[in-house]
Amino acid sequence: MSEPTPLTCEETFRRLDDYVDRALPAEERRQVEAHLATCVDCAREYRFEQSVIDHVRGAVRRLDVPPDLSRKVAEQLDQAKRKPE
C-alpha cells in the first residue's frame, strides 16, 4: 500500500466536516489523519469541531421527545422513499 498523498491545510479543512462525520472514503480519511498528525493548527481545529459535535450529540440525548416521534419520522422517511422522482 502506498503512502497517502499529503494534503494542504486548506484541503484538510475542507474535509474536516466529513471526517468528523466519518463520511470520507478510506484514502481521504488516511490523508486527513496523516495531516492531523503533523499539523498543530489543523489538529486544534479538528478537536474543536469534534467537541462541538460531541456536545450537540450529548444535548440531543437529553431531550425529552414524544414517544411516537421515532415512529412518525420512520413513516415519513418510508413515504419519501416510495415517491417517484
SELO-91057 format. One record per atom (N, C-alpha, C): residue in three letters; atom name; x, y, z. Coordinates in steps of 0.1 Angstrom, whole numbers, always signed. Example, Ala and Ser with C-alpha at 12.3 -4.5 7.8 and 13.67 -1.06 7.14 Angstrom:
% SELO-91057
<pt residu="ala" atome="N" u="+132" v="-57" w="+78"/>
<pt residu="ala" atome="CA" u="+123" v="-45" w="+78"/>
<pt residu="ala" atome="C" u="+132" v="-33" w="+78"/>
<pt residu="ser" atome="N" u="+128" v="-22" w="+71"/>
<pt residu="ser" atome="CA" u="+137" v="-11" w="+71"/>
<pt residu="ser" atome="C" u="+129" v="+0" w="+79"/>
% end
This chain:
% SELO-91057
<pt residu="met" atome="N" u="+9" v="-12" w="+0"/>
<pt residu="met" atome="CA" u="+0" v="+0" w="+0"/>
<pt residu="met" atome="C" u="+9" v="+12" w="+0"/>
<pt residu="ser" atome="N" u="+6" v="+22" w="-9"/>
<pt residu="ser" atome="CA" u="+14" v="+34" w="-10"/>
<pt residu="ser" atome="C" u="+10" v="+44" w="+1"/>
<pt residu="glu" atome="N" u="+20" v="+53" w="+3"/>
<pt residu="glu" atome="CA" u="+17" v="+64" w="+12"/>
<pt residu="glu" atome="C" u="+6" v="+74" w="+7"/>
<pt residu="pro" atome="N" u="-3" v="+79" w="+15"/>
<pt residu="pro" atome="CA" u="-13" v="+88" w="+11"/>
<pt residu="pro" atome="C" u="-6" v="+101" w="+6"/>
<pt residu="thr" atome="N" u="-12" v="+107" w="-4"/>
<pt residu="thr" atome="CA" u="-7" v="+120" w="-9"/>
<pt residu="thr" atome="C" u="-10" v="+130" w="+1"/>
<pt residu="pro" atome="N" u="+1" v="+138" w="+5"/>
<pt residu="pro" atome="CA" u="-1" v="+148" w="+16"/>
<pt residu="pro" atome="C" u="-12" v="+159" w="+11"/>
<pt residu="leu" atome="N" u="-19" v="+163" w="+21"/>
<pt residu="leu" atome="CA" u="-29" v="+174" w="+19"/>
<pt residu="leu" atome="C" u="-24" v="+187" w="+25"/>
<pt residu="thr" atome="N" u="-28" v="+198" w="+19"/>
<pt residu="thr" atome="CA" u="-25" v="+211" w="+24"/>
<pt residu="thr" atome="C" u="-35" v="+213" w="+36"/>
<pt residu="cys" atome="N" u="-32" v="+224" w="+43"/>
<pt residu="cys" atome="CA" u="-42" v="+228" w="+54"/>
<pt residu="cys" atome="C" u="-56" v="+231" w="+48"/>
<pt residu="glu" atome="N" u="-56" v="+238" w="+37"/>
<pt residu="glu" atome="CA" u="-69" v="+241" w="+31"/>
<pt residu="glu" atome="C" u="-76" v="+229" w="+27"/>
<pt residu="glu" atome="N" u="-70" v="+219" w="+20"/>
<pt residu="glu" atome="CA" u="-76" v="+207" w="+16"/>
<pt residu="glu" atome="C" u="-81" v="+199" w="+28"/>
<pt residu="thr" atome="N" u="-73" v="+199" w="+39"/>
<pt residu="thr" atome="CA" u="-77" v="+192" w="+51"/>
<pt residu="thr" atome="C" u="-89" v="+199" w="+57"/>
<pt residu="phe" atome="N" u="-89" v="+212" w="+58"/>
<pt residu="phe" atome="CA" u="-100" v="+219" w="+64"/>
<pt residu="phe" atome="C" u="-113" v="+217" w="+57"/>
<pt residu="arg" atome="N" u="-113" v="+216" w="+43"/>
<pt residu="arg" atome="CA" u="-125" v="+213" w="+35"/>
<pt residu="arg" atome="C" u="-130" v="+199" w="+38"/>
<pt residu="arg" atome="N" u="-122" v="+190" w="+43"/>
<pt residu="arg" atome="CA" u="-127" v="+177" w="+45"/>
<pt residu="arg" atome="C" u="-130" v="+174" w="+60"/>
<pt residu="leu" atome="N" u="-128" v="+184" w="+69"/>
<pt residu="leu" atome="CA" u="-130" v="+181" w="+83"/>
<pt residu="leu" atome="C" u="-144" v="+177" w="+87"/>
<pt residu="asp" atome="N" u="-154" v="+184" w="+81"/>
<pt residu="asp" atome="CA" u="-168" v="+180" w="+85"/>
<pt residu="asp" atome="C" u="-171" v="+166" w="+81"/>
<pt residu="asp" atome="N" u="-167" v="+162" w="+69"/>
<pt residu="asp" atome="CA" u="-169" v="+148" w="+65"/>
<pt residu="asp" atome="C" u="-161" v="+138" w="+74"/>
<pt residu="tyr" atome="N" u="-149" v="+142" w="+77"/>
<pt residu="tyr" atome="CA" u="-140" v="+134" w="+86"/>
<pt residu="tyr" atome="C" u="-147" v="+132" w="+99"/>
<pt residu="val" atome="N" u="-152" v="+143" w="+105"/>
<pt residu="val" atome="CA" u="-158" v="+142" w="+118"/>
<pt residu="val" atome="C" u="-170" v="+133" w="+117"/>
<pt residu="asp" atome="N" u="-178" v="+134" w="+106"/>
<pt residu="asp" atome="CA" u="-190" v="+126" w="+104"/>
<pt residu="asp" atome="C" u="-187" v="+111" w="+99"/>
<pt residu="arg" atome="N" u="-174" v="+108" w="+98"/>
<pt residu="arg" atome="CA" u="-170" v="+95" w="+93"/>
<pt residu="arg" atome="C" u="-175" v="+92" w="+79"/>
<pt residu="ala" atome="N" u="-175" v="+102" w="+71"/>
<pt residu="ala" atome="CA" u="-181" v="+101" w="+57"/>
<pt residu="ala" atome="C" u="-171" v="+102" w="+46"/>
<pt residu="leu" atome="N" u="-158" v="+101" w="+49"/>
<pt residu="leu" atome="CA" u="-148" v="+102" w="+39"/>
<pt residu="leu" atome="C" u="-145" v="+88" w="+34"/>
<pt residu="pro" atome="N" u="-141" v="+86" w="+22"/>
<pt residu="pro" atome="CA" u="-136" v="+74" w="+17"/>
<pt residu="pro" atome="C" u="-123" v="+71" w="+24"/>
<pt residu="ala" atome="N" u="-119" v="+58" w="+25"/>
<pt residu="ala" atome="CA" u="-107" v="+54" w="+32"/>
<pt residu="ala" atome="C" u="-95" v="+61" w="+29"/>
<pt residu="glu" atome="N" u="-92" v="+63" w="+16"/>
<pt residu="glu" atome="CA" u="-80" v="+70" w="+12"/>
<pt residu="glu" atome="C" u="-79" v="+85" w="+17"/>
<pt residu="glu" atome="N" u="-90" v="+92" w="+16"/>
<pt residu="glu" atome="CA" u="-91" v="+106" w="+20"/>
<pt residu="glu" atome="C" u="-90" v="+106" w="+36"/>
<pt residu="arg" atome="N" u="-96" v="+96" w="+42"/>
<pt residu="arg" atome="CA" u="-95" v="+96" w="+57"/>
<pt residu="arg" atome="C" u="-81" v="+94" w="+61"/>
<pt residu="arg" atome="N" u="-73" v="+86" w="+54"/>
<pt residu="arg" atome="CA" u="-59" v="+84" w="+58"/>
<pt residu="arg" atome="C" u="-51" v="+97" w="+55"/>
<pt residu="gln" atome="N" u="-55" v="+104" w="+44"/>
<pt residu="gln" atome="CA" u="-48" v="+116" w="+41"/>
<pt residu="gln" atome="C" u="-50" v="+127" w="+52"/>
<pt residu="val" atome="N" u="-63" v="+128" w="+57"/>
<pt residu="val" atome="CA" u="-66" v="+137" w="+67"/>
<pt residu="val" atome="C" u="-59" v="+133" w="+80"/>
<pt residu="glu" atome="N" u="-59" v="+121" w="+83"/>
<pt residu="glu" atome="CA" u="-52" v="+116" w="+96"/>
<pt residu="glu" atome="C" u="-37" v="+119" w="+95"/>
<pt residu="ala" atome="N" u="-31" v="+117" w="+84"/>
<pt residu="ala" atome="CA" u="-17" v="+120" w="+82"/>
<pt residu="ala" atome="C" u="-14" v="+135" w="+84"/>
<pt residu="his" atome="N" u="-23" v="+143" w="+79"/>
<pt residu="his" atome="CA" u="-21" v="+157" w="+80"/>
<pt residu="his" atome="C" u="-23" v="+162" w="+95"/>
<pt residu="leu" atome="N" u="-33" v="+156" w="+101"/>
<pt residu="leu" atome="CA" u="-36" v="+160" w="+115"/>
<pt residu="leu" atome="C" u="-25" v="+156" w="+124"/>
<pt residu="ala" atome="N" u="-18" v="+145" w="+121"/>
<pt residu="ala" atome="CA" u="-7" v="+140" w="+129"/>
<pt residu="ala" atome="C" u="+5" v="+149" w="+129"/>
<pt residu="thr" atome="N" u="+6" v="+158" w="+119"/>
<pt residu="thr" atome="CA" u="+17" v="+167" w="+117"/>
<pt residu="thr" atome="C" u="+14" v="+182" w="+118"/>
<pt residu="cys" atome="N" u="+2" v="+186" w="+118"/>
<pt residu="cys" atome="CA" u="-2" v="+200" w="+117"/>
<pt residu="cys" atome="C" u="-9" v="+204" w="+130"/>
<pt residu="val" atome="N" u="-3" v="+211" w="+138"/>
<pt residu="val" atome="CA" u="-9" v="+215" w="+151"/>
<pt residu="val" atome="C" u="-22" v="+224" w="+149"/>
<pt residu="asp" atome="N" u="-22" v="+233" w="+140"/>
<pt residu="asp" atome="CA" u="-33" v="+241" w="+137"/>
<pt residu="asp" atome="C" u="-45" v="+234" w="+133"/>
<pt residu="cys" atome="N" u="-43" v="+225" w="+123"/>
<pt residu="cys" atome="CA" u="-55" v="+217" w="+118"/>
<pt residu="cys" atome="C" u="-59" v="+207" w="+129"/>
<pt residu="ala" atome="N" u="-50" v="+201" w="+137"/>
<pt residu="ala" atome="CA" u="-54" v="+192" w="+147"/>
<pt residu="ala" atome="C" u="-63" v="+200" w="+158"/>
<pt residu="arg" atome="N" u="-59" v="+212" w="+161"/>
<pt residu="arg" atome="CA" u="-67" v="+220" w="+170"/>
<pt residu="arg" atome="C" u="-81" v="+223" w="+165"/>
<pt residu="glu" atome="N" u="-82" v="+226" w="+152"/>
<pt residu="glu" atome="CA" u="-95" v="+228" w="+146"/>
<pt residu="glu" atome="C" u="-103" v="+215" w="+146"/>
<pt residu="tyr" atome="N" u="-97" v="+204" w="+143"/>
<pt residu="tyr" atome="CA" u="-104" v="+191" w="+143"/>
<pt residu="tyr" atome="C" u="-109" v="+189" w="+158"/>
<pt residu="arg" atome="N" u="-101" v="+190" w="+168"/>
<pt residu="arg" atome="CA" u="-105" v="+188" w="+181"/>
<pt residu="arg" atome="C" u="-117" v="+197" w="+185"/>
<pt residu="phe" atome="N" u="-117" v="+210" w="+180"/>
<pt residu="phe" atome="CA" u="-128" v="+219" w="+183"/>
<pt residu="phe" atome="C" u="-140" v="+214" w="+176"/>
<pt residu="glu" atome="N" u="-140" v="+211" w="+164"/>
<pt residu="glu" atome="CA" u="-152" v="+206" w="+156"/>
<pt residu="glu" atome="C" u="-157" v="+193" w="+163"/>
<pt residu="gln" atome="N" u="-148" v="+184" w="+167"/>
<pt residu="gln" atome="CA" u="-153" v="+172" w="+173"/>
<pt residu="gln" atome="C" u="-159" v="+175" w="+186"/>
<pt residu="ser" atome="N" u="-154" v="+184" w="+194"/>
<pt residu="ser" atome="CA" u="-160" v="+187" w="+207"/>
<pt residu="ser" atome="C" u="-174" v="+193" w="+205"/>
<pt residu="val" atome="N" u="-176" v="+202" w="+195"/>
<pt residu="val" atome="CA" u="-189" v="+207" w="+192"/>
<pt residu="val" atome="C" u="-199" v="+196" w="+189"/>
<pt residu="ile" atome="N" u="-195" v="+187" w="+180"/>
<pt residu="ile" atome="CA" u="-204" v="+176" w="+176"/>
<pt residu="ile" atome="C" u="-207" v="+167" w="+189"/>
<pt residu="asp" atome="N" u="-197" v="+164" w="+197"/>
<pt residu="asp" atome="CA" u="-199" v="+156" w="+209"/>
<pt residu="asp" atome="C" u="-209" v="+163" w="+218"/>
<pt residu="his" atome="N" u="-207" v="+177" w="+219"/>
<pt residu="his" atome="CA" u="-216" v="+184" w="+228"/>
<pt residu="his" atome="C" u="-231" v="+184" w="+223"/>
<pt residu="val" atome="N" u="-232" v="+186" w="+210"/>
<pt residu="val" atome="CA" u="-246" v="+186" w="+204"/>
<pt residu="val" atome="C" u="-252" v="+172" w="+206"/>
<pt residu="arg" atome="N" u="-244" v="+161" w="+203"/>
<pt residu="arg" atome="CA" u="-250" v="+148" w="+205"/>
<pt residu="arg" atome="C" u="-254" v="+145" w="+219"/>
<pt residu="gly" atome="N" u="-246" v="+150" w="+228"/>
<pt residu="gly" atome="CA" u="-249" v="+148" w="+243"/>
<pt residu="gly" atome="C" u="-262" v="+156" w="+246"/>
<pt residu="ala" atome="N" u="-263" v="+168" w="+241"/>
<pt residu="ala" atome="CA" u="-275" v="+176" w="+244"/>
<pt residu="ala" atome="C" u="-288" v="+169" w="+238"/>
<pt residu="val" atome="N" u="-287" v="+164" w="+226"/>
<pt residu="val" atome="CA" u="-298" v="+158" w="+219"/>
<pt residu="val" atome="C" u="-303" v="+145" w="+227"/>
<pt residu="arg" atome="N" u="-293" v="+138" w="+232"/>
<pt residu="arg" atome="CA" u="-297" v="+126" w="+240"/>
<pt residu="arg" atome="C" u="-305" v="+129" w="+253"/>
<pt residu="arg" atome="N" u="-303" v="+141" w="+258"/>
<pt residu="arg" atome="CA" u="-310" v="+145" w="+270"/>
<pt residu="arg" atome="C" u="-324" v="+151" w="+267"/>
<pt residu="leu" atome="N" u="-327" v="+153" w="+255"/>
<pt residu="leu" atome="CA" u="-340" v="+159" w="+251"/>
<pt residu="leu" atome="C" u="-352" v="+149" w="+254"/>
<pt residu="asp" atome="N" u="-362" v="+154" w="+259"/>
<pt residu="asp" atome="CA" u="-375" v="+146" w="+260"/>
<pt residu="asp" atome="C" u="-383" v="+147" w="+247"/>
<pt residu="val" atome="N" u="-385" v="+136" w="+241"/>
<pt residu="val" atome="CA" u="-393" v="+137" w="+228"/>
<pt residu="val" atome="C" u="-405" v="+128" w="+230"/>
<pt residu="pro" atome="N" u="-416" v="+132" w="+223"/>
<pt residu="pro" atome="CA" u="-428" v="+124" w="+224"/>
<pt residu="pro" atome="C" u="-425" v="+109" w="+220"/>
<pt residu="pro" atome="N" u="-432" v="+100" w="+227"/>
<pt residu="pro" atome="CA" u="-429" v="+86" w="+225"/>
<pt residu="pro" atome="C" u="-431" v="+81" w="+210"/>
<pt residu="asp" atome="N" u="-440" v="+87" w="+203"/>
<pt residu="asp" atome="CA" u="-443" v="+82" w="+189"/>
<pt residu="asp" atome="C" u="-435" v="+90" w="+179"/>
<pt residu="leu" atome="N" u="-426" v="+99" w="+183"/>
<pt residu="leu" atome="CA" u="-419" v="+107" w="+173"/>
<pt residu="leu" atome="C" u="-410" v="+98" w="+164"/>
<pt residu="ser" atome="N" u="-403" v="+88" w="+169"/>
<pt residu="ser" atome="CA" u="-395" v="+80" w="+161"/>
<pt residu="ser" atome="C" u="-403" v="+72" w="+150"/>
<pt residu="arg" atome="N" u="-415" v="+68" w="+155"/>
<pt residu="arg" atome="CA" u="-424" v="+61" w="+145"/>
<pt residu="arg" atome="C" u="-428" v="+70" w="+134"/>
<pt residu="lys" atome="N" u="-432" v="+82" w="+138"/>
<pt residu="lys" atome="CA" u="-436" v="+92" w="+128"/>
<pt residu="lys" atome="C" u="-425" v="+96" w="+118"/>
<pt residu="val" atome="N" u="-413" v="+98" w="+123"/>
<pt residu="val" atome="CA" u="-402" v="+101" w="+114"/>
<pt residu="val" atome="C" u="-399" v="+89" w="+105"/>
<pt residu="ala" atome="N" u="-399" v="+77" w="+110"/>
<pt residu="ala" atome="CA" u="-397" v="+65" w="+102"/>
<pt residu="ala" atome="C" u="-408" v="+64" w="+91"/>
<pt residu="glu" atome="N" u="-420" v="+66" w="+94"/>
<pt residu="glu" atome="CA" u="-431" v="+66" w="+84"/>
<pt residu="glu" atome="C" u="-429" v="+76" w="+73"/>
<pt residu="gln" atome="N" u="-425" v="+88" w="+77"/>
<pt residu="gln" atome="CA" u="-423" v="+99" w="+67"/>
<pt residu="gln" atome="C" u="-411" v="+95" w="+58"/>
<pt residu="leu" atome="N" u="-401" v="+89" w="+64"/>
<pt residu="leu" atome="CA" u="-389" v="+85" w="+56"/>
<pt residu="leu" atome="C" u="-393" v="+74" w="+46"/>
<pt residu="asp" atome="N" u="-401" v="+65" w="+50"/>
<pt residu="asp" atome="CA" u="-406" v="+54" w="+42"/>
<pt residu="asp" atome="C" u="-415" v="+60" w="+30"/>
<pt residu="gln" atome="N" u="-423" v="+69" w="+33"/>
<pt residu="gln" atome="CA" u="-432" v="+75" w="+23"/>
<pt residu="gln" atome="C" u="-423" v="+83" w="+13"/>
<pt residu="ala" atome="N" u="-413" v="+90" w="+18"/>
<pt residu="ala" atome="CA" u="-404" v="+97" w="+9"/>
<pt residu="ala" atome="C" u="-396" v="+88" w="+0"/>
<pt residu="lys" atome="N" u="-392" v="+77" w="+5"/>
<pt residu="lys" atome="CA" u="-385" v="+67" w="-4"/>
<pt residu="lys" atome="C" u="-394" v="+61" w="-15"/>
<pt residu="arg" atome="N" u="-407" v="+60" w="-12"/>
<pt residu="arg" atome="CA" u="-416" v="+54" w="-22"/>
<pt residu="arg" atome="C" u="-421" v="+64" w="-33"/>
<pt residu="lys" atome="N" u="-419" v="+76" w="-30"/>
<pt residu="lys" atome="CA" u="-423" v="+86" w="-40"/>
<pt residu="lys" atome="C" u="-414" v="+86" w="-52"/>
<pt residu="pro" atome="N" u="-420" v="+85" w="-64"/>
<pt residu="pro" atome="CA" u="-412" v="+86" w="-76"/>
<pt residu="pro" atome="C" u="-405" v="+99" w="-78"/>
<pt residu="glu" atome="N" u="-393" v="+99" w="-83"/>
<pt residu="glu" atome="CA" u="-386" v="+112" w="-85"/>
<pt residu="glu" atome="C" u="-390" v="+119" w="-98"/>
% end
